[in-house]
């Protein structure tokens, strides 16, 4: 009985490979964008319809609960004032700085805690505790420490976001499959190179999830901060909200809330959800697009 | 590479033709009453360039032994001498890094060794051709079938320029047809490379198909029960009658070993 000849074997292998390679076609960008946006637009449309119905029901007077059309008209007016764009720029600037600092601190904390057993015992559960602490509870102390300043706001933003980021990283490191650590070891990864090439990449999905959650906390803390810490001559979305309420201007309150909501969602969708999707797709963790 | 337990220092000088020399190796997990002896006084040698198969039923400590040789676990007692040989290890799972492309996975060991980039690219091209995956270098592991992943894993192990390749049931999770084809392919690669292979399996036919010699381990604790040279011409065919005959013989021996544990 003869064994398979080499050229036949080559063909066998290539044939098998062709059969076993799934042919996946990536949908076009336009298609993907549309498949993502239409459910969102539909949900938004439904929301507006319900809102209008509630207004029509006469549950509250119009100056307390304005109809959607008035709010969108007001939003249009806001867009044409430089003060509004000034406020948006200020707020987004604060968010960016606070969140960047939170990423730095959260990452450093996460690295230290995930690497050292002592540090984990010392502050591991503290980090989880911090994560569940409402950020608004930090403001009295922040104001005492830093006064009604930008620093007070950033302090709370960082405290709000950093624990999530640290916990995400720690979770990611902890769930590194042991087989990959062994594979790395066999291939010659030691100490730092094992961290750099095996543990950290393996921890990426957890880390990005933590960052995504951190953004949500940062944005929330920032809004709380801007409502509480009003700084003179520094318009911000929080200031808009605060003043609109003082003047009982319901249209402006709701319009500003829509702006806050949209910025939060857009940042999450465009940056973090995209990043997470890419990571998961590259690793074959994405089942549906 | 020499791994020795502190207590028993071996002074024996290994012969030049021996690639792996295992002497009186014991390994126990846990301690006190719950201690489990995985390996007891295991001794055997693998010659340079030999294809040895380590065969045993469940609980014979075959994987433990590979991990000891690879230096992943510590030896409790005895010694394992692999000389100056470089060791590569393949697992049952492909254990590829899911975030890297096939190319980057294969490159990994060379990166750790600090090989220059152009040399790395060249070597990866060679290895991809060797395992017939030239067209898949930029794919991610999850886009490949199980058999293809194992071939990438093989290429990654070969990229270490290992003199000794330890293989821990590398084809066990594959379907029968893919496994047969990979046997043929791997036999060719091994024959050309001059590598020493220690191949762990619980599949008797696979051991006979591939091995120059079958080392039969008993279970609980793992001990060498028999060493059986296959003496069959290469290239072999898994369906050849002489492969079948020897398989039946060794299966009998293995079953005897298993029967000893009735009522354990």
Interface residues (C-beta under 8 A of the other chain):
Chain A: X1 X2 X3 X4 X6 X9 X10 X12 X13 X14 X16 X17 X20 X21 X22 X24 X179 X180 X182 X183 X184 X185 X186 X187 X188 X189 X190 X193 X197 X198 X201 X202 X204 X279 X282 X283 X284
Chain B: X70 X72 X87 X88 X89 X91 X93 X95 X96 X97 X98 X99 X100 X108 X109 X111 X112 X113 X132 X133 X136 X140 X141 X142 X143 X144 X145 X147 X148 X156 X157 X160 X177 X178 X181 X184 X185 X188 X234 X235 X236 X237 X239 X240 X241
